[in-house]
Amino acid sequence: MKKQFISLVLLLSTFSFAQVGIGTTTQDASSILDITSTSKGLLPPRMNTEQRNLISNPIEGLTIYNTNLKSLETYNGIRWINYRSITSTDVLNPITDQIWMDRNLGAAQVATSSTDFNAYGSLFQWGRAADGHQLITWTSANAGSAVNGTTATLSGDDTSDDAMFILSSSLNDWRSPQNNNLWQGVNGINNPCPSGYRLPTEAEWNVERLSWVSQNAAGGFASSLKLTMPGYRRFNTGAIEAIGNNGYYWTSTVFGNMSRYMGLSSASVGIPNNHRAYGFSIRCIKN
């Protein structure tokens, strides 16, 4: 009996360090498990979203089939990634595991350089919907003009009366009284991003920029996001300034009666705060 037990232990020990093949006797050298079939598939665990959310402390790489979404999902260490929902305009930062849109909101294409004016996109006042005030016609790397004019009449509610860029010289907001909840999450009242996307928070922009090879515009363009420098639209005149020299990207984070933004130049990048009546760029993040 003792001899048989030792033989069994040796057999199990050998098996635990060997490759495993199912449907094949010539396993690929690079695989720990090699499944070969021309008539059957691999069936992962199937569950709905509610059941998936009950998984305690899912490990990075865990994969299931979501029966609600009819799609494979993999946990990336931060959230579940639904393969069905990843689109051609998505880009994944492999360092932060965050999915972003691959271009500025309103841009025609992914940037080919930090001064690619076809990738500049729109300039939004903080908290406003895509009502037309944000539209810019870019004509070169250093020139552009607003599609719509300006007005000095502040909005009294969450929606403006027209597509005019609203000037502000005292309150420094296009809306009076102010509302801090216009761009908070995918369900934000005026969230201008496509369905399933939202404005990034200050913390998310910080994590993103710290993954760059350099803390400046060159690092922003070299990153997965291919960030550009469209400049900004001034809060009290409506003029477009710093085109091709700086990039200003809104966050959803508020700071007193102002809001935070990520600013980059050829020399540096940082996240200060500014008046909500400015027109800055938007890069949407997937929720």
C-alpha positions as CSV (number, residue, x, y, z in Angstrom):
1,M,0.0,0.0,0.0
2,K,2.8,2.4,0.9
3,K,4.5,1.7,-2.5
4,Q,1.3,2.4,-4.3
5,F,0.8,5.7,-2.4
6,I,4.3,6.9,-3.4
7,S,3.7,6.0,-7.0
8,L,0.4,8.0,-7.0
9,V,2.2,11.1,-5.4
10,L,4.9,10.9,-8.1
11,L,2.3,10.6,-10.8
12,L,0.3,13.7,-9.6
13,S,3.5,15.7,-9.1
14,T,4.6,15.0,-12.7
15,F,1.1,15.9,-14.0
16,S,1.1,19.2,-12.1
17,F,4.2,20.4,-13.9
18,A,3.3,19.1,-17.3
19,Q,1.4,20.8,-20.2
20,V,-2.2,19.7,-20.6
21,G,-3.7,18.9,-24.0
22,I,-7.4,18.4,-24.8
23,G,-8.0,17.0,-28.2
24,T,-4.3,16.9,-29.0
25,T,-1.2,14.9,-28.0
26,T,1.2,17.6,-29.4
27,Q,0.6,20.6,-27.2
28,D,2.1,23.9,-28.3
29,A,5.3,24.6,-26.3
30,S,4.1,28.0,-25.2
31,S,0.8,26.9,-23.7
32,I,0.0,25.4,-20.3
33,L,-3.4,24.3,-21.7
34,D,-3.9,23.5,-25.4
35,I,-7.4,22.8,-26.5
36,T,-7.9,21.6,-30.0
37,S,-11.3,21.0,-31.8
38,T,-12.9,21.6,-35.1
39,S,-16.4,20.9,-33.9
40,K,-16.8,22.3,-30.4
41,G,-15.9,25.5,-28.5
42,L,-14.8,26.7,-25.1
43,L,-17.7,27.6,-22.8
44,P,-16.8,30.2,-20.1
45,P,-19.0,30.7,-17.0
46,R,-22.3,32.3,-18.0
47,M,-24.0,34.8,-15.7
48,N,-26.0,38.1,-15.7
49,T,-24.7,41.5,-14.6
50,E,-26.2,41.2,-11.1
51,Q,-24.5,37.8,-10.6
52,R,-21.2,39.1,-11.9
53,N,-21.3,42.0,-9.5
54,L,-21.6,39.6,-6.6
55,I,-18.1,38.1,-7.4
56,S,-15.9,39.1,-4.4
57,N,-12.6,40.6,-5.3
58,P,-12.3,39.5,-8.9
59,I,-8.8,39.0,-10.0
60,E,-7.4,40.8,-13.0
61,G,-8.0,38.7,-16.1
62,L,-11.1,37.0,-14.8
63,T,-13.4,36.3,-17.8
64,I,-17.1,35.5,-17.9
65,Y,-20.0,35.6,-20.5
66,N,-22.6,38.2,-19.6
67,T,-26.0,37.0,-20.5
68,N,-27.6,40.4,-20.2
69,L,-25.1,42.0,-22.6
70,K,-24.6,39.0,-24.8
71,S,-20.8,39.5,-24.6
72,L,-17.6,38.3,-23.0
73,E,-16.3,40.5,-20.2
74,T,-12.9,40.6,-18.6
75,Y,-12.0,42.3,-15.3
76,N,-8.9,44.5,-15.9
77,G,-8.1,45.2,-12.3
78,I,-10.3,48.3,-12.2
79,R,-13.6,47.4,-13.9
80,W,-15.3,44.9,-16.2
81,I,-14.4,45.4,-19.9
82,N,-17.3,44.5,-22.3
83,Y,-15.9,43.5,-25.6
84,R,-19.1,44.3,-27.4
85,S,-19.0,47.9,-26.3
86,I,-15.4,48.7,-27.4
87,T,-15.7,50.8,-30.6
88,S,-13.3,51.9,-33.3
89,T,-13.0,55.3,-31.5
90,D,-11.9,53.8,-28.2
91,V,-8.3,53.7,-27.0
92,L,-7.0,51.8,-24.0
93,N,-4.1,53.2,-21.9
94,P,-2.3,49.9,-21.0
95,I,-0.7,51.6,-18.0
96,T,-3.8,53.0,-16.4
97,D,-6.3,50.4,-17.8
98,Q,-8.7,53.3,-18.7
99,I,-10.6,53.5,-21.9
100,W,-10.9,56.9,-23.6
101,M,-12.2,58.3,-26.9
102,D,-9.3,58.4,-29.3
103,R,-9.9,62.1,-30.2
104,N,-11.1,65.4,-28.8
105,L,-14.9,65.8,-28.7
106,G,-15.9,67.3,-32.0
107,A,-12.6,66.4,-33.8
108,A,-12.7,64.9,-37.2
109,Q,-9.8,62.4,-36.7
110,V,-7.1,61.1,-34.4
111,A,-4.2,63.6,-34.2
112,T,-1.2,63.1,-36.4
113,S,0.7,65.7,-34.4
114,S,0.0,68.0,-31.4
115,T,-0.8,70.8,-33.8
116,D,-3.0,68.8,-36.2
117,F,-5.9,71.2,-36.5
118,N,-8.2,68.6,-37.9
119,A,-8.0,66.9,-34.5
120,Y,-8.5,70.1,-32.4
121,G,-12.3,69.6,-32.0
122,S,-14.7,71.9,-30.0
123,L,-14.2,74.3,-27.2
124,F,-16.8,74.0,-24.4
125,Q,-17.8,76.2,-21.6
126,W,-17.8,74.1,-18.4
127,G,-21.2,72.5,-17.8
128,R,-22.8,73.4,-21.1
129,A,-24.4,70.9,-23.4
130,A,-23.3,70.5,-27.1
131,D,-25.7,73.3,-28.1
132,G,-23.6,74.9,-30.8
133,H,-21.6,77.4,-28.7
134,Q,-18.6,75.0,-28.8
135,L,-18.2,74.8,-32.6
136,I,-15.0,76.1,-34.1
137,T,-13.9,76.2,-37.8
138,W,-10.1,75.4,-37.7
139,T,-8.2,76.7,-40.8
140,S,-4.6,75.9,-39.8
141,A,-2.5,74.8,-36.8
142,N,-2.6,78.4,-35.5
143,A,-5.9,79.8,-36.7
144,G,-9.6,79.2,-36.2
145,S,-12.9,81.0,-35.9
146,A,-16.0,80.5,-33.9
147,V,-19.1,79.3,-35.8
148,N,-21.4,81.2,-33.5
149,G,-21.1,84.7,-32.0
150,T,-21.3,85.9,-28.4
151,T,-23.8,87.3,-25.9
152,A,-23.5,89.0,-22.6
153,T,-26.8,87.6,-21.3
154,L,-26.2,84.9,-18.7
155,S,-28.5,81.8,-18.7
156,G,-30.8,81.5,-15.7
157,D,-31.1,77.7,-16.0
158,D,-29.2,74.6,-17.2
159,T,-29.8,75.3,-20.9
160,S,-28.9,78.3,-22.9
161,D,-31.4,80.1,-25.1
162,D,-29.3,79.8,-28.3
163,A,-25.9,78.7,-29.6
164,M,-24.1,81.9,-28.6
165,F,-20.9,81.8,-26.5
166,I,-21.9,83.4,-23.2
167,L,-19.5,86.1,-22.0
168,S,-19.0,86.8,-18.3
169,S,-16.9,89.4,-16.6
170,S,-17.9,89.2,-13.0
171,L,-19.4,85.8,-12.0
172,N,-17.2,84.1,-14.6
173,D,-19.8,81.5,-15.4
174,W,-22.3,81.3,-18.2
175,R,-25.0,80.4,-15.8
176,S,-26.5,82.3,-12.8
177,P,-26.9,80.9,-10.3
178,Q,-24.2,78.3,-10.7
179,N,-24.9,74.6,-10.8
180,N,-22.1,72.2,-9.8
181,N,-23.8,69.1,-11.1
182,L,-24.0,69.7,-14.8
183,W,-21.1,67.4,-15.8
184,Q,-21.1,64.8,-13.0
185,G,-20.9,61.3,-14.5
186,V,-22.7,59.7,-17.5
187,N,-26.0,61.0,-16.1
188,G,-24.9,64.6,-15.7
189,I,-27.6,67.0,-16.8
190,N,-25.6,68.4,-19.7
191,N,-23.1,65.6,-20.3
192,P,-21.9,66.3,-23.8
193,C,-20.1,63.0,-24.3
194,P,-21.6,60.0,-26.3
195,S,-23.7,57.4,-24.5
196,G,-21.5,55.5,-22.0
197,Y,-18.9,58.2,-21.8
198,R,-18.4,61.1,-19.4
199,L,-16.0,63.9,-18.4
200,P,-12.9,62.6,-16.6
201,T,-12.4,63.7,-13.0
202,E,-9.3,65.6,-11.8
203,A,-8.0,62.3,-10.3
204,E,-8.4,60.4,-13.6
205,W,-6.5,63.1,-15.5
206,N,-3.8,63.0,-12.9
207,V,-3.3,59.3,-13.2
208,E,-3.4,59.6,-17.0
209,R,-0.7,62.3,-17.2
210,L,1.6,60.6,-14.7
211,S,1.7,57.6,-17.2
212,W,3.3,59.8,-19.9
213,V,6.9,59.6,-20.9
214,S,7.3,63.3,-20.2
215,Q,5.2,65.9,-18.4
216,N,4.5,68.3,-21.3
217,A,2.7,68.5,-24.6
218,A,5.2,66.1,-26.2
219,G,4.3,63.5,-23.6
220,G,0.6,64.1,-24.1
221,F,0.9,63.5,-27.8
222,A,3.2,60.5,-27.4
223,S,0.5,58.9,-25.0
224,S,-2.4,56.7,-26.1
225,L,-4.6,59.8,-26.3
226,K,-2.6,61.8,-28.9
227,L,-3.5,65.1,-27.2
228,T,-3.5,68.3,-29.2
229,M,-3.1,72.0,-28.4
230,P,-6.2,73.9,-29.6
231,G,-5.8,76.8,-27.2
232,Y,-8.9,78.2,-25.5
233,R,-11.8,80.6,-26.0
234,R,-11.6,83.6,-23.6
235,F,-14.4,83.9,-21.1
236,N,-14.9,87.7,-21.3
237,T,-14.3,88.4,-25.1
238,G,-14.9,85.1,-26.9
239,A,-11.6,85.4,-28.6
240,I,-9.7,82.1,-29.4
241,E,-6.1,82.3,-28.1
242,A,-3.0,80.2,-27.7
243,I,-3.9,78.1,-30.7
244,G,-1.1,75.6,-31.3
245,N,0.7,76.6,-28.2
246,N,-1.4,75.2,-25.3
247,G,-4.0,72.6,-24.6
248,Y,-6.7,73.0,-22.0
249,Y,-9.0,70.0,-21.1
250,W,-11.9,70.2,-18.7
251,T,-12.4,67.8,-15.8
252,S,-15.8,67.2,-14.1
253,T,-14.3,68.3,-10.8
254,V,-15.5,71.6,-9.3
255,F,-13.4,73.9,-7.1
256,G,-15.4,76.5,-5.2
257,N,-17.1,78.6,-7.9
258,M,-14.6,77.4,-10.5
259,S,-13.7,74.1,-12.1
260,R,-10.5,72.1,-12.6
261,Y,-8.8,71.5,-15.9
262,M,-5.7,69.8,-17.3
263,G,-3.4,72.3,-19.0
264,L,-0.4,71.4,-21.1
265,S,2.3,73.3,-22.9
266,S,5.7,72.6,-24.5
267,A,7.2,73.0,-21.1
268,S,4.8,71.5,-18.5
269,V,1.5,70.0,-17.6
270,G,-0.7,70.6,-14.5
271,I,-4.2,70.6,-13.2
272,P,-5.2,74.1,-11.8
273,N,-8.7,75.6,-11.7
274,N,-10.3,78.4,-13.8
275,H,-13.6,80.2,-14.5
276,R,-16.3,78.1,-16.0
277,A,-17.1,80.6,-18.8
278,Y,-13.8,79.7,-20.6
279,G,-14.0,77.5,-23.7
280,F,-11.8,74.4,-23.3
281,S,-11.4,71.1,-25.0
282,I,-13.0,67.8,-23.9
283,R,-11.7,64.3,-24.0
284,C,-14.3,61.8,-22.9
285,I,-13.6,58.7,-20.8
286,K,-15.6,55.5,-20.9
287,N,-17.6,54.9,-17.7
